Amino acid sequence: LPLPVLDGGHIAYAVLELIIRRRLPVKLVSILQNVFAALLIGLMLYITVFDGKRIFVRLHYWLSSTPAVEQNASGSELPQESPSELSTAAEK
């Protein structure tokens, strides 16, 4: 990726220096490095939080021992029927 913190950013700096035929100001390079480092760390934290949240939800669902409950159109809860109950009801 051509982010200034990563190797692609250094290549982008070199190409830009070739185009303008002079070195980039040190202060500009320093500011860009800090800004993109903060953005990269923020992106990693964002991904980590949502991955952790997804794992926690799956773990909570897996550890949950309560039976699944459906809601009908009126909003009242209906317990889910097992497949064996459905087959016996269809046979009647």
SULFENQUI-V143112 format. One record per run of one state. SS is the DSSP state (H for helix, E for strand, L for the rest). FROM is the first residue (numbers start at 1). TO is the last residue. If there is no record, write none. Layout:
BEGIN
<<SS/FROM/TO> <SS/FROM/TO>>
END
This chain:
BEGIN
<<L/1/6> <H/7/20> <L/21/25> <H/26/63> <L/64/68> <E/69/71> <L/72/76> <E/77/79> <L/80/82> <H/83/91> <L/92/92>>
END
